[in-house]
Amino acid sequence: MRLALILLLMLTAPLSAAADWLWGGTDEPMPQVQVAEPFVEWRTGPAVGYPVFHTSEKGEWLTLRMRKTSWLKVTDRKGREGWVHVDDVQLTLDGEGEQVSLSNPRFDDFSSRRWEAGLMMGEFEGAAVTAVYGGYLLTRNLSAELWGSQVLGSASEIRMVNANIVHQPFPHWRISPFFTLGVGHIFIEPKATLADPGDRDNSIGHAGLGLRAYVTDNYFIRAEVKDYKIFTNRATNEEATEWKIGLSIFF
């Protein structure tokens, strides 16, 4: 059920200050809202997968505490805390009964995200590659990632696992470049049975660069190119180039 909330500010706090607090944090008093529909459902966490544990009835006052991606943490006068979806407060009424549109700057969430995951596809030395990854933002500019990839070539099937460190120098840009360094392991399964298959698995290292482009909500497009060094038992090591593009989600 879509929630209709009437936005009333605490004493002298202006409406714009309340919106600023919701989207970025200020020293102004935290705004209060009054439930206008028969009831409002609270969840234990900022996602639809969390259970509903409480409801607020019409006329009850709630205080907005913080925002995480598309969810707002609220408290009531008894000190209980819960989460409601930010879309439910997109259109509210001010103290004079006028509609107020509150922007939902989800890009702010992207630049301050903690977790991300994605599915990407491309080519590894001319063969089709599919990869999945998960990443955690260590600082505003650095993140750690874990990758798994499968390459389907005409002569062999290749699987790779990699651990990466990613540097994003301009996290506040909607289209942001990044650089990556990593190490991992490659497993090669030749399709030919008569020829000598050679090395079946080797350590690898890589360096690469790419772009993240914020799209909407919790989604962004990621594209990258990596140069691999494959450390073999032979006299010389091997090199390979890979490019990928795909869709990622952050939370």
C-alpha positions as CSV (number, residue, x, y, z in Angstrom):
1,M,0.0,0.0,0.0
2,R,1.3,3.4,-0.9
3,L,1.7,5.6,2.1
4,A,0.4,9.2,2.2
5,L,2.3,11.2,4.8
6,I,1.7,14.8,5.9
7,L,5.1,16.5,6.4
8,L,5.2,18.8,9.4
9,L,8.5,20.3,10.6
10,M,9.7,20.7,14.2
11,L,8.9,24.2,15.3
12,T,11.2,26.6,13.4
13,A,12.9,24.1,11.0
14,P,12.0,25.1,7.4
15,L,10.9,22.5,4.8
16,S,14.1,22.8,2.8
17,A,16.2,22.0,5.8
18,A,14.3,18.8,6.3
19,A,14.9,17.8,2.7
20,D,18.6,18.6,3.1
21,W,18.8,16.4,6.2
22,L,17.1,13.5,4.4
23,W,19.5,13.6,1.5
24,G,22.8,14.7,2.9
25,G,22.7,15.4,6.6
26,T,22.7,18.8,8.4
27,D,22.6,20.1,11.9
28,E,18.9,21.1,11.6
29,P,16.3,19.3,13.8
30,M,15.1,16.0,12.4
31,P,11.7,16.3,10.6
32,Q,8.6,14.6,11.8
33,V,5.8,13.1,9.7
34,Q,2.2,12.2,10.5
35,V,0.6,9.0,9.1
36,A,-2.3,9.8,6.9
37,E,-3.4,6.4,5.7
38,P,-5.1,3.8,7.9
39,F,-1.7,2.2,8.8
40,V,2.0,2.2,7.9
41,E,4.0,-1.0,7.8
42,W,7.5,-1.1,9.4
43,R,10.3,-3.5,8.4
44,T,13.2,-4.6,10.5
45,G,15.7,-3.6,7.8
46,P,16.1,-1.5,4.6
47,A,14.8,-4.1,2.1
48,V,11.6,-5.9,1.1
49,G,13.1,-9.1,2.3
50,Y,13.0,-8.0,5.9
51,P,9.9,-9.0,7.8
52,V,7.1,-6.5,8.8
53,F,7.2,-6.3,12.6
54,H,5.1,-3.2,13.4
55,T,2.4,-0.9,12.0
56,S,1.7,2.8,12.8
57,E,-1.9,3.9,12.7
58,K,-3.4,7.0,11.1
59,G,-2.5,10.2,13.0
60,E,0.6,8.7,14.7
61,W,3.8,10.9,14.6
62,L,7.1,9.5,13.3
63,T,10.6,11.0,13.3
64,L,12.8,10.5,10.3
65,R,16.3,9.4,11.5
66,M,18.3,8.4,8.4
67,R,18.2,7.1,4.9
68,K,19.9,4.1,3.3
69,T,19.5,3.7,-0.5
70,S,15.7,3.7,-1.0
71,W,14.7,3.2,2.7
72,L,14.1,5.6,5.6
73,K,14.6,4.7,9.2
74,V,11.9,6.1,11.5
75,T,11.2,6.1,15.2
76,D,7.9,6.6,17.1
77,R,7.3,8.3,20.5
78,K,7.8,5.0,22.3
79,G,11.4,4.7,20.9
80,R,10.7,1.9,18.5
81,E,12.7,1.9,15.2
82,G,11.9,0.6,11.8
83,W,12.2,1.2,8.1
84,V,9.8,2.5,5.4
85,H,10.4,2.8,1.7
86,V,11.4,6.3,0.4
87,D,9.0,6.1,-2.5
88,D,6.2,6.4,0.0
89,V,7.2,9.9,0.9
90,Q,7.9,11.2,-2.6
91,L,4.7,13.4,-2.5
92,T,3.8,14.9,0.8
93,L,1.9,17.9,2.2
94,D,3.5,20.8,4.1
95,G,1.9,22.4,7.1
96,E,-0.4,24.5,4.9
97,G,-1.7,21.5,3.0
98,E,0.3,22.2,-0.2
99,Q,2.0,19.3,-2.1
100,V,5.7,19.2,-1.9
101,S,7.9,17.1,-4.2
102,L,10.9,15.6,-2.5
103,S,13.7,14.6,-4.9
104,N,15.2,11.1,-4.5
105,P,18.9,11.6,-5.3
106,R,19.8,7.9,-5.6
107,F,23.1,8.9,-7.2
108,D,24.2,10.1,-3.7
109,D,23.7,6.4,-2.7
110,F,25.9,5.3,-5.6
111,S,28.8,7.5,-4.6
112,S,28.6,6.4,-1.0
113,R,27.7,2.7,-1.6
114,R,29.3,-0.1,0.5
115,W,28.4,-3.3,-1.6
116,E,28.0,-4.0,-5.3
117,A,27.6,-7.0,-7.5
118,G,27.2,-7.6,-11.2
119,L,27.1,-9.8,-14.3
120,M,29.4,-9.0,-17.2
121,M,30.0,-10.5,-20.7
122,G,32.7,-9.9,-23.3
123,E,35.8,-11.5,-24.9
124,F,38.9,-13.1,-23.6
125,E,41.5,-13.4,-26.4
126,G,38.6,-13.7,-28.9
127,A,36.6,-16.2,-26.9
128,A,33.3,-15.5,-25.2
129,V,33.6,-14.8,-21.4
130,T,30.9,-14.5,-18.8
131,A,31.9,-13.2,-15.3
132,V,30.2,-12.4,-12.0
133,Y,31.7,-10.4,-9.1
134,G,31.0,-8.9,-5.7
135,G,32.7,-5.9,-4.2
136,Y,33.0,-4.1,-0.9
137,L,34.0,-0.4,-0.7
138,L,36.9,-0.1,1.7
139,T,37.2,3.7,1.5
140,R,35.6,6.3,-0.8
141,N,38.2,5.6,-3.5
142,L,39.2,2.0,-2.9
143,S,37.2,-1.3,-3.1
144,A,38.0,-5.0,-2.9
145,E,36.4,-7.4,-5.3
146,L,36.1,-11.2,-5.9
147,W,35.5,-12.5,-9.4
148,G,34.6,-15.7,-11.1
149,S,34.8,-16.1,-14.9
150,Q,34.1,-18.8,-17.5
151,V,35.7,-18.6,-21.0
152,L,34.2,-20.8,-23.8
153,G,36.8,-21.1,-26.6
154,S,37.0,-23.4,-29.6
155,A,40.0,-25.3,-28.3
156,S,39.5,-25.2,-24.5
157,E,37.2,-24.2,-21.6
158,I,38.7,-21.8,-19.1
159,R,37.7,-20.9,-15.6
160,M,39.2,-18.1,-13.6
161,V,39.0,-16.7,-10.1
162,N,40.5,-13.3,-9.2
163,A,40.8,-11.0,-6.2
164,N,41.1,-7.3,-7.2
165,I,41.8,-3.9,-5.7
166,V,40.0,-1.1,-7.5
167,H,40.9,2.6,-7.3
168,Q,38.1,5.1,-8.3
169,P,39.7,8.6,-8.3
170,F,36.4,10.5,-8.9
171,P,33.6,8.6,-7.1
172,H,31.3,11.7,-7.2
173,W,31.1,11.6,-11.1
174,R,28.1,10.0,-12.7
175,I,30.5,8.5,-15.3
176,S,33.6,7.5,-13.3
177,P,36.8,5.9,-14.5
178,F,38.6,3.4,-12.3
179,F,41.8,1.3,-12.3
180,T,42.2,-2.3,-11.1
181,L,45.0,-4.6,-10.1
182,G,44.6,-8.2,-9.1
183,V,45.8,-11.8,-8.8
184,G,44.2,-15.1,-9.2
185,H,44.2,-18.6,-10.8
186,I,43.3,-19.9,-14.2
187,F,42.1,-23.4,-15.0
188,I,42.3,-24.7,-18.6
189,E,40.5,-27.8,-19.8
190,P,41.5,-28.5,-23.4
191,K,38.8,-29.9,-25.7
192,A,41.3,-31.9,-27.8
193,T,42.3,-35.3,-26.4
194,L,45.0,-36.4,-28.8
195,A,47.3,-33.4,-28.5
196,D,49.4,-32.7,-25.4
197,P,47.2,-30.5,-23.2
198,G,50.1,-28.7,-21.6
199,D,49.6,-26.7,-18.4
200,R,46.1,-27.2,-16.9
201,D,46.2,-24.4,-14.3
202,N,48.4,-21.4,-13.6
203,S,48.7,-18.3,-11.4
204,I,47.7,-15.0,-13.1
205,G,48.0,-11.3,-12.5
206,H,46.3,-8.4,-14.2
207,A,46.0,-4.7,-14.6
208,G,43.1,-2.9,-16.1
209,L,41.0,0.2,-16.5
210,G,37.3,0.9,-16.9
211,L,34.2,3.1,-16.5
212,R,31.2,3.0,-14.2
213,A,28.1,4.9,-15.4
214,Y,25.2,5.4,-13.0
215,V,21.8,4.6,-14.7
216,T,18.9,4.8,-12.2
217,D,17.7,3.5,-8.9
218,N,20.4,1.0,-7.6
219,Y,21.8,0.1,-11.0
220,F,24.9,1.1,-13.0
221,I,26.7,0.0,-16.1
222,R,30.3,-1.2,-15.8
223,A,32.8,-1.6,-18.7
224,E,36.5,-2.6,-18.4
225,V,39.6,-3.8,-20.2
226,K,42.2,-6.0,-18.5
227,D,45.6,-7.2,-19.5
228,Y,46.5,-10.6,-18.0
229,K,49.9,-12.1,-17.3
230,I,49.7,-15.9,-17.1
231,F,52.7,-17.4,-15.2
232,T,53.5,-20.8,-16.7
233,N,56.2,-23.4,-16.0
234,R,57.7,-22.8,-19.4
235,A,60.6,-20.5,-20.3
236,T,58.2,-17.6,-21.2
237,N,55.0,-16.5,-19.7
238,E,51.8,-15.8,-21.6
239,E,49.7,-12.7,-22.0
240,A,46.0,-12.2,-22.7
241,T,43.6,-9.3,-23.2
242,E,40.0,-9.2,-22.0
243,W,37.1,-6.7,-22.3
244,K,33.7,-6.9,-20.6
245,I,30.6,-4.9,-20.1
246,G,27.6,-5.5,-17.9
247,L,25.0,-4.4,-15.4
248,S,25.7,-4.0,-11.7
249,I,23.6,-3.3,-8.6
250,F,24.7,-1.5,-5.4
251,F,23.4,-1.6,-1.9
